[in-house]
Structures are given as C-alpha cells and as structure tokens.
Amino acid sequence: MSDAKPKVPAVLSVRTKGDLAEALEIVLLTGLDKTDATKWAMQWAAHCLKHAWAQGVVPEGKIPDMQANYRRPERRV
C-alpha cells in the first residue's frame, strides 16, 4: 500500500439503497440516529480492519473474510 493517505471528505454523502439501506435499517434499530449510526458503523469497520492488519490476518489495505462470535451474558442464579 502506498504511503499516500487518501483524502477524507469533511462531509460524507452516500445513497442509501439496496444492501446499504438494509444495513442502515439494522443499525438504526439500536436507537442511534442516522448520523450516529453511520459514524458508529464506519468506526467499527475501521477497528476491524486495523485489528486484522495488525494481527497479520491479511496485508494492510486488504479486506479480510470476517466472522463474529457472540456470548450470552452469564445468568446469575
């Protein structure tokens, strides 16, 4: 990957159709507004990529195949 950093726009505008609209609807179920939902999703994606690159799962700049594991909270009896 080149050392040149991509230019990040001050304001991001994307069309929410198809898969992206469905993904946004799911994140909105958390109660976040559209702006915060988009910020949260972008930050989470960046975190996952940064972690995968740091762990050497894939070379920097590549998107790894990902899977998630979930744990239920422990129930106290």
Backbone as a printed PyTorch tensor [residue, N CA C, xyz], in Angstrom:
tensor([[[  0.8480,  -1.1750,   0.0000],
         [  0.0000,   0.0000,   0.0000],
         [  0.8890,   1.2320,   0.0000]],

        [[  0.5070,   2.2460,  -0.7280],
         [  1.3390,   3.4340,  -0.8150],
         [  1.2630,   4.2220,   0.4920]],

        [[  2.2820,   5.0600,   0.7110],
         [  2.3210,   5.8720,   1.9200],
         [  1.3730,   7.0690,   1.8430]],

        [[  0.8670,   7.3680,   0.6510],
         [ -0.0410,   8.4980,   0.4900],
         [ -1.3850,   8.1720,   1.1440]],

        [[ -1.8330,   9.0720,   1.9930],
         [ -3.1220,   8.8760,   2.6630],
         [ -4.2400,   9.3590,   1.7430]],

        [[ -5.3490,   8.5930,   1.6940],
         [ -6.4750,   9.0530,   0.8780],
         [ -7.0830,  10.3210,   1.4670]],

        [[ -7.6000,  11.1630,   0.6060],
         [ -8.2310,  12.3980,   1.0720],
         [ -9.5990,  12.0540,   1.6510]],

        [[ -9.8060,  12.4440,   2.9000],
         [-11.0670,  12.1680,   3.5800],
         [-11.9520,  13.4030,   3.4580]],

        [[-13.1810,  13.2420,   2.9370],
         [-14.0670,  14.3970,   2.7970],
         [-14.5430,  14.8910,   4.1650]],

        [[-14.7870,  16.2030,   4.2810],
         [-15.3040,  16.7620,   5.5290],
         [-16.7400,  16.3140,   5.7540]],

        [[-17.4780,  16.1590,   4.6800],
         [-18.8650,  15.7020,   4.7450],
         [-19.0040,  14.5150,   3.8010]],

        [[-19.6100,  13.4440,   4.3000],
         [-19.7830,  12.2360,   3.5020],
         [-21.2450,  12.1300,   3.0760]],

        [[-21.4660,  11.8810,   1.8170],
         [-22.8230,  11.7290,   1.3080],
         [-22.8820,  10.4660,   0.4660]],

        [[-23.7580,   9.5450,   0.8440],
         [-23.9140,   8.3020,   0.0790],
         [-25.3990,   8.0150,  -0.1250]],

        [[-25.7040,   7.3570,  -1.2130],
         [-27.0860,   6.9500,  -1.4630],
         [-27.3590,   5.6820,  -0.6520]],

        [[-28.4780,   5.6750,   0.0220],
         [-28.8250,   4.5040,   0.8320],
         [-29.9060,   3.7010,   0.1050]],

        [[-29.4130,   2.8210,  -0.7450],
         [-30.2960,   1.9340,  -1.4970],
         [-29.7940,   0.5090,  -1.3280]],

        [[-30.6580,  -0.4570,  -1.5340],
         [-30.2570,  -1.8550,  -1.5420],
         [-29.6350,  -2.3160,  -0.2480]],

        [[-28.4730,  -2.9660,  -0.3670],
         [-27.7920,  -3.5420,   0.8000],
         [-27.4330,  -2.4900,   1.8420]],

        [[-27.0250,  -1.3090,   1.3930],
         [-26.6590,  -0.2650,   2.3410],
         [-27.8820,   0.2140,   3.1190]],

        [[-29.0130,   0.3440,   2.4590],
         [-30.2410,   0.7500,   3.1520],
         [-30.6310,  -0.2990,   4.1900]],

        [[-30.5190,  -1.5680,   3.8190],
         [-30.8410,  -2.6480,   4.7560],
         [-29.8940,  -2.6320,   5.9540]],

        [[-28.6240,  -2.4250,   5.7070],
         [-27.6480,  -2.3650,   6.7970],
         [-27.9390,  -1.1880,   7.7230]],

        [[-28.2600,  -0.0440,   7.1590],
         [-28.5560,   1.1290,   7.9720],
         [-29.8160,   0.9040,   8.8030]],

        [[-30.8300,   0.2890,   8.2200],
         [-32.0550,  -0.0140,   8.9720],
         [-31.7390,  -0.8630,  10.1980]],

        [[-30.8520,  -1.8250,  10.0340],
         [-30.4840,  -2.7030,  11.1550],
         [-29.7780,  -1.9030,  12.2450]],

        [[-28.8100,  -1.0780,  11.8650],
         [-28.0820,  -0.2920,  12.8640],
         [-29.0210,   0.7120,  13.5410]],

        [[-29.9820,   1.2440,  12.8090],
         [-30.9370,   2.1940,  13.3920],
         [-31.8090,   1.5450,  14.4670]],

        [[-31.9430,   0.2280,  14.4380],
         [-32.7110,  -0.4640,  15.4710],
         [-32.1020,  -0.2770,  16.8610]],

        [[-30.8500,   0.1580,  16.9250],
         [-30.1820,   0.3940,  18.2070],
         [-30.6560,   1.6780,  18.8710]],

        [[-31.3720,   2.5050,  18.1170],
         [-31.8200,   3.7850,  18.6590],
         [-30.9360,   4.9530,  18.2660]],

        [[-29.8300,   4.6790,  17.5840],
         [-28.9760,   5.7610,  17.0930],
         [-29.6940,   6.4950,  15.9680]],

        [[-29.3860,   7.7930,  15.8210],
         [-29.9300,   8.4920,  14.6610],
         [-29.0680,   8.1530,  13.4410]],

        [[-29.4820,   8.6000,  12.2630],
         [-28.7710,   8.2220,  11.0280],
         [-27.3070,   8.6300,  11.0480]],

        [[-27.0270,   9.8200,  11.5370],
         [-25.6500,  10.2850,  11.5710],
         [-24.8100,   9.4400,  12.5170]],

        [[-25.2950,   9.2480,  13.7430],
         [-24.5310,   8.4670,  14.7200],
         [-24.4210,   7.0010,  14.3010]],

        [[-25.4650,   6.4670,  13.6720],
         [-25.4180,   5.0800,  13.1910],
         [-24.3460,   4.9230,  12.1180]],

        [[-24.2570,   5.8960,  11.2170],
         [-23.2510,   5.8530,  10.1580],
         [-21.8500,   5.9890,  10.7440]],

        [[-21.6880,   6.9050,  11.6970],
         [-20.3750,   7.0790,  12.3450],
         [-19.9700,   5.8010,  13.0740]],

        [[-20.9080,   5.2180,  13.8210],
         [-20.6050,   4.0050,  14.5790],
         [-20.1820,   2.8850,  13.6400]],

        [[-20.9280,   2.6890,  12.5510],
         [-20.6210,   1.6130,  11.6040],
         [-19.2510,   1.8240,  10.9530]],

        [[-18.9330,   3.0480,  10.5860],
         [-17.6420,   3.3340,   9.9670],
         [-16.5040,   3.1020,  10.9590]],

        [[-16.7010,   3.5330,  12.2120],
         [-15.6740,   3.3300,  13.2280],
         [-15.4730,   1.8490,  13.5230]],

        [[-16.5550,   1.0850,  13.5620],
         [-16.4510,  -0.3560,  13.8110],
         [-15.7200,  -1.0420,  12.6560]],

        [[-16.0660,  -0.6890,  11.4290],
         [-15.3970,  -1.2860,  10.2720],
         [-13.9060,  -0.9670,  10.2980]],

        [[-13.5590,   0.2740,  10.6100],
         [-12.1470,   0.6700,  10.6660],
         [-11.4200,  -0.0900,  11.7740]],

        [[-12.0710,  -0.2560,  12.9210],
         [-11.4730,  -1.0070,  14.0230],
         [-11.1700,  -2.4420,  13.5890]],

        [[-12.1280,  -3.0760,  12.9260],
         [-11.9380,  -4.4610,  12.4720],
         [-10.7840,  -4.5650,  11.4790]],

        [[-10.7260,  -3.6490,  10.5270],
         [ -9.6450,  -3.6630,   9.5460],
         [ -8.2910,  -3.4410,  10.2130]],

        [[ -8.2110,  -2.4400,  11.0730],
         [ -6.9520,  -2.1290,  11.7500],
         [ -6.4620,  -3.3240,  12.5580]],

        [[ -7.3810,  -3.9890,  13.2550],
         [ -7.0220,  -5.1530,  14.0650],
         [ -6.5380,  -6.3050,  13.1680]],

        [[ -7.2610,  -6.5700,  12.0890],
         [ -6.8770,  -7.6560,  11.1820],
         [ -5.4980,  -7.3950,  10.5810]],

        [[ -5.2270,  -6.1570,  10.2040],
         [ -3.9200,  -5.8180,   9.6380],
         [ -2.8230,  -5.9540,  10.6910]],

        [[ -3.0970,  -5.4750,  11.9060],
         [ -2.0930,  -5.5390,  12.9730],
         [ -1.7760,  -6.9890,  13.3420]],

        [[ -2.7580,  -7.8720,  13.2480],
         [ -2.5650,  -9.2820,  13.5680],
         [ -1.9800, -10.0680,  12.4000]],

        [[ -1.8400,  -9.4230,  11.2460],
         [ -1.2800, -10.0890,  10.0800],
         [ -2.2360, -11.0660,   9.4140]],

        [[ -3.5380, -10.8930,   9.6660],
         [ -4.5340, -11.7760,   9.0560],
         [ -4.5250, -11.6210,   7.5430]],

        [[ -4.4290, -10.3890,   7.0960],
         [ -4.2990, -10.0590,   5.6720],
         [ -3.3510,  -8.8640,   5.5770]],

        [[ -2.7550,  -8.6400,   4.4090],
         [ -1.8850,  -7.4710,   4.2530],
         [ -2.6820,  -6.1670,   4.4190]],

        [[ -2.0010,  -5.1350,   4.8970],
         [ -2.6460,  -3.8350,   5.0360],
         [ -3.2410,  -3.4020,   3.7080]],

        [[ -4.4440,  -2.8830,   3.7720],
         [ -5.1370,  -2.4320,   2.5710],
         [ -6.0680,  -3.4720,   1.9770]],

        [[ -6.0210,  -4.6990,   2.5020],
         [ -6.9030,  -5.7620,   2.0090],
         [ -8.0380,  -5.9690,   3.0010]],

        [[ -9.1840,  -6.4230,   2.5050],
         [-10.3360,  -6.7020,   3.3500],
         [-10.3620,  -8.2000,   3.6580]],

        [[-10.3060,  -8.5490,   4.9540],
         [-10.3130,  -9.9670,   5.3150],
         [-11.7220, -10.5410,   5.3130]],

        [[-11.8060, -11.8660,   5.1820],
         [-13.0710, -12.5380,   5.4600],
         [-13.2610, -12.4440,   6.9700]],

        [[-14.4630, -12.1470,   7.4160],
         [-14.6710, -11.9640,   8.8520],
         [-15.8000, -12.8340,   9.3490]],

        [[-15.7090, -13.1690,  10.6210],
         [-16.8050, -13.8510,  11.2960],
         [-16.8820, -13.2990,  12.6990]],

        [[-18.0350, -13.3860,  13.2870],
         [-18.2040, -12.8780,  14.6440],
         [-18.7190, -13.9960,  15.5350]],

        [[-18.2850, -13.9590,  16.7720],
         [-18.7820, -14.8880,  17.7780],
         [-19.4460, -14.0620,  18.8710]],

        [[-20.5740, -14.5280,  19.3410],
         [-21.3120, -13.7980,  20.3600],
         [-21.4720, -14.6740,  21.5860]],

        [[-21.4120, -14.0530,  22.7500],
         [-21.6340, -14.7520,  24.0040],
         [-22.8670, -14.1730,  24.6660]],

        [[-23.6420, -15.0260,  25.2620],
         [-24.7810, -14.5370,  26.0380],
         [-24.2520, -14.1170,  27.3990]],

        [[-24.8490, -13.0860,  27.9630],
         [-24.4220, -12.6990,  29.3080],
         [-24.6500, -13.8510,  30.2830]],

        [[-23.7370, -13.9940,  31.2200],
         [-23.8990, -15.0520,  32.2190],
         [-25.0890, -14.7260,  33.0980]],

        [[-25.8650, -15.7610,  33.3870],
         [-27.0210, -15.5820,  34.2680],
         [-26.6010, -15.9290,  35.6890]],

        [[-26.9080, -15.0500,  36.5830],
         [-26.6170, -15.3320,  37.9860],
         [-27.8400, -15.9920,  38.6050]],

        [[-27.5990, -17.0510,  39.3380],
         [-28.7060, -17.7860,  39.9540],
         [-28.7960, -17.4620,  41.4280]]])
